[in-house]
Amino acid sequence: MTLTQAQLEAYERDGYLVVENLVSPQDLRTLRERIDAIQEGRASAQTSGFVTNFEPAGGTAVAAKPVLRKLSELAVHDEFFRSIASSQGILDCVAQLTGRAERIHLYSDQAFLKPAFHGTEKPLHQDNSYFRVEPMHFGVTCWMAIDDATVENGCMNYIPGSHKLGLIPHRAIKDTPHLTPDGQFGGERPVPIPAGACIFHHLLVLHSSKANNSPNSRRAWALHYVNGAAQCPVRDYAQMLPVR
Ligand SMILES: O=C(O)CCC(=O)C(=O)O
């Protein structure tokens, strides 16, 4: 697929771009079934090789047992997830947004599950405070909505144009795995999207998501890509999945 000039300009201006219908209804059904099976205990994340993270105890509601927050490394370990991460529509967007069509690698991937009543916030950050990709526009995140992402269930929020601020120093938030910049940054805008749509975002755009206190789950799969000309000092290319 080819992004229009207007879409490329919107990404350049805002640091993010919504592209709808990038996942087929059948693939969306399978994505949900596969993740449902893990969340409901009918399949084992560990046996599949996926990495798990749990919501902190005493989150937004009291849970009877640990609540899964995140699953990572889905595409490395599973052919179905790999086929979605390598799908032509997504890679065409990645190629156009990072400026190179060949040697695209999946840097890492993580499904943020934000469960109904239990999903906690993801504080404001720039992805490159974790990834350290250089030059920074040689990487892009594709944030794929598996459920409808709404203001109520914790959709993504972006500060349009904040990718032009450069890399802002981040500090670790005590007792959490999160990094966030000091200071006040106004202008955060919620970006609700339907299931099957993706938001492509620049590794420097400031973004966050709020807690999910609603009865609806908000699952999304974040796919972080780099083109093969990027320097990646904190992750070796051998650890990444070549996808094109
Ligand atoms: O899905 C979320 O709530 C946060 C995702 C995120 O921060 C990212 O994909 O970079």
Ligand as a Chemical Component Dictionary entry (heavy atoms), coordinates in Angstrom:
data_LIG
# 
_chem_comp.id                   LIG 
_chem_comp.type                 NON-POLYMER 
_chem_comp.pdbx_formal_charge   0 
_chem_comp.three_letter_code    LIG 
# 
loop_
_chem_comp_atom.comp_id 
_chem_comp_atom.atom_id 
_chem_comp_atom.alt_atom_id 
_chem_comp_atom.type_symbol 
_chem_comp_atom.charge 
_chem_comp_atom.model_Cartn_x 
_chem_comp_atom.model_Cartn_y 
_chem_comp_atom.model_Cartn_z 
_chem_comp_atom.pdbx_ordinal 
LIG O1 O1 O 0 -0.578 0.447 25.011 1  
LIG C1 C1 C 0 -0.244 1.224 25.906 2  
LIG O2 O2 O 0 -0.990 1.491 26.830 3  
LIG C2 C2 C 0 1.098  1.888 25.865 4  
LIG C3 C3 C 0 1.852  1.597 24.596 5  
LIG C4 C4 C 0 3.090  2.369 24.392 6  
LIG O3 O3 O 0 3.489  3.182 25.174 7  
LIG C5 C5 C 0 3.855  2.127 23.160 8  
LIG O4 O4 O 0 3.447  1.309 22.337 9  
LIG O5 O5 O 0 4.902  2.778 22.974 10 
# 
loop_
_chem_comp_bond.comp_id 
_chem_comp_bond.atom_id_1 
_chem_comp_bond.atom_id_2 
_chem_comp_bond.value_order 
_chem_comp_bond.pdbx_ordinal 
LIG O1 C1 DOUB 1 
LIG C1 O2 SING 2 
LIG C1 C2 SING 3 
LIG C2 C3 SING 4 
LIG C3 C4 SING 5 
LIG C4 O3 DOUB 6 
LIG C4 C5 SING 7 
LIG C5 O4 DOUB 8 
LIG C5 O5 SING 9 
# 
